[in-house]
Amino acid sequence: MSKPSNKNELIAAGLRVMFRKGYHAAGVRDVVAEAGVPQGSFTNHFRSKEAFAAEVLDHYFAHTRKLVGEALNDRTLRPRERLLHYLDIITERLAADDYFRGCLIGDFSIEVSQASEPLRERLAAMYREWLTPFERCIEEGQQAGEISTQFPASDLADFLLTSWEGAILRMKVERGPEPLDRFKRIAFATVFGSMRPNGT
């Protein structure tokens, strides 16, 4: 009879440990201790820490993809409202962690993009995929006259996510919501401001 796999437990534990310690400071011993499994379980499933981190990132991005879909596919809201709804969903989750935890994709972008080419490539692919639904939503908003057409939807999507990631990093330093609230307030009064005269 085959032994039960501890792979999912290790990935979930790796996510928690890397959020707390970062990629470089998180050791295999930390991960197996967090998961409560034997150390041999790690080498049974992952050929290296780098390969493990890639799977942790994939796991995290799958959850991010789900949140994006929930917000941007909500047809009860107008496109501009959907964009803000996504940011509000993330803000609530960050608040639940007392603004200590940020975005693993953003954290890894800073920490591993120069140290690991495979992880850098994985992150670049994630950003490309991440941008697509935002670009479609912004395009829809532009066609509806809610969002300015001064810039292409692709540029606006990139601006939104890049600036939001920066606000999250600042939030971790401040340990409070001000950078997130400031970004939303300014971005949705200017770049993503309503084009309708009555502001609706």
C-alpha positions in Angstrom: 0.0 0.0 0.0 1.4 3.4 -1.1 2.1 6.0 1.5 -0.2 9.1 1.5 1.3 12.1 -0.3 2.3 15.2 1.8 2.8 17.4 -1.3 -0.3 19.6 -0.7 0.6 20.1 3.0 4.1 21.1 2.0 2.9 23.6 -0.5 0.5 25.1 1.9 3.2 25.3 4.6 5.6 26.8 2.1 3.2 29.5 1.3 2.9 30.5 5.0 6.6 30.2 5.7 7.6 32.3 2.6 5.1 34.9 3.4 6.7 35.2 6.9 10.3 34.8 6.0 10.7 35.4 2.3 12.2 33.0 -0.3 15.9 33.2 0.8 15.3 32.9 4.5 12.8 30.1 4.3 14.6 26.8 4.7 13.5 23.3 4.0 13.5 22.5 7.7 11.2 25.5 8.3 8.7 24.2 5.7 8.6 20.6 6.9 8.3 21.7 10.5 5.4 24.0 9.5 3.8 21.1 7.6 4.4 18.6 10.4 5.8 16.0 8.1 9.2 14.2 7.9 12.0 16.0 6.1 12.3 13.2 3.6 8.8 14.1 2.3 10.3 17.3 0.8 12.9 15.5 -1.3 10.3 12.9 -2.4 8.2 15.6 -4.1 10.6 18.4 -5.0 14.0 18.3 -6.7 15.1 21.6 -5.3 13.9 24.6 -3.2 13.6 26.6 -6.5 11.3 24.0 -8.0 9.3 24.0 -4.7 9.0 27.8 -4.8 7.6 27.6 -8.3 4.8 25.3 -7.2 4.1 27.5 -4.2 3.8 30.5 -6.6 1.5 28.5 -8.9 -0.7 27.6 -5.9 -0.8 31.2 -4.9 -1.6 32.5 -8.4 -4.4 30.0 -8.8 -6.1 31.6 -5.8 -5.4 35.1 -7.2 -6.8 34.0 -10.6 -10.0 33.0 -8.8 -10.4 36.3 -7.0 -9.8 38.2 -10.3 -12.5 36.1 -12.0 -15.0 36.7 -9.1 -14.5 40.5 -9.4 -14.1 41.1 -13.1 -16.7 38.7 -14.3 -19.4 40.1 -12.1 -21.9 41.5 -14.7 -24.0 43.1 -12.0 -21.3 45.8 -11.9 -20.1 48.2 -14.6 -16.5 47.7 -15.8 -15.1 50.5 -13.7 -16.9 49.3 -10.6 -15.5 45.8 -11.2 -11.9 47.1 -11.1 -12.5 48.8 -7.9 -14.3 45.8 -6.5 -11.2 43.7 -7.1 -9.0 46.1 -5.2 -11.5 46.2 -2.4 -11.5 42.4 -2.1 -7.7 42.4 -1.8 -7.8 45.3 0.7 -10.2 43.3 2.9 -7.9 40.3 2.8 -4.8 42.4 3.6 -6.7 44.0 6.5 -7.5 40.5 7.9 -3.8 39.9 8.1 -3.2 43.2 9.9 -1.4 44.5 6.8 1.6 42.2 7.6 1.3 40.0 4.6 1.4 41.4 1.1 1.3 39.8 -2.3 3.6 36.8 -2.8 4.1 37.6 -6.5 5.2 41.1 -5.6 7.5 39.8 -2.8 9.1 37.3 -5.1 9.5 39.9 -7.9 11.8 41.8 -5.6 13.6 38.9 -4.0 14.2 36.3 -6.7 14.1 37.9 -10.1 17.8 38.4 -10.1 18.7 35.2 -8.3 16.7 32.7 -10.3 16.0 32.8 -14.0 13.4 30.0 -13.9 11.4 31.9 -11.2 11.8 35.2 -13.0 10.4 33.6 -16.1 7.5 32.1 -14.1 6.8 35.5 -12.6 6.9 37.2 -16.0 4.4 34.7 -17.4 2.1 35.3 -14.4 2.1 39.0 -14.9 1.2 38.5 -18.6 -1.7 36.3 -17.7 -2.8 38.5 -14.8 -3.0 41.6 -17.0 -5.3 40.0 -19.6 -8.6 40.1 -17.7 -7.9 43.6 -16.5 -7.2 44.7 -20.0 -10.5 43.2 -21.2 -12.4 44.9 -18.4 -10.8 48.3 -19.1 -11.4 48.0 -22.8 -15.1 47.3 -22.0 -15.1 50.4 -19.8 -13.6 52.5 -22.6 -16.2 51.3 -25.0 -18.9 52.2 -22.6 -17.5 55.7 -22.1 -16.6 55.1 -18.5 -12.8 55.1 -18.8 -10.7 57.5 -20.9 -9.3 56.2 -24.2 -6.3 58.5 -23.9 -4.1 55.4 -23.2 -4.5 51.9 -24.6 -6.3 49.4 -22.3 -3.1 47.3 -22.1 -1.1 50.3 -20.7 -3.8 51.1 -18.2 -4.0 47.5 -17.0 -0.2 47.5 -16.5 -0.4 50.8 -14.7 -3.1 49.5 -12.4 -1.4 46.3 -11.4 2.1 47.8 -11.1 0.9 50.7 -9.0 -1.2 48.5 -6.9 1.7 46.2 -6.2 3.7 49.3 -5.1 0.9 50.4 -2.8 0.9 46.9 -1.2 4.7 47.1 -0.6 4.3 50.5 1.0 1.4 49.1 3.1 3.7 46.5 4.5 6.1 49.2 5.6 3.4 51.4 7.1 1.4 48.5 8.6 -1.8 50.2 7.6 -4.3 50.8 4.8 -3.3 54.4 3.9 -1.2 53.5 0.8 -4.0 51.3 -0.5 -6.7 53.8 0.1 -4.6 56.6 -1.3 -4.0 54.7 -4.5 -7.7 53.9 -5.0 -8.8 57.4 -4.2 -6.4 59.1 -6.6 -6.5 56.5 -9.4 -10.3 56.4 -9.6 -10.6 60.1 -9.5 -8.1 60.6 -12.3 -6.8 57.8 -14.6 -9.9 55.6 -14.0 -12.2 58.5 -13.2 -15.7 58.5 -14.5 -16.2 60.3 -17.9 -19.9 60.8 -17.2 -20.9 64.4 -16.3 -22.9 63.3 -13.3 -20.1 61.0 -12.0 -22.0 57.8 -12.3 
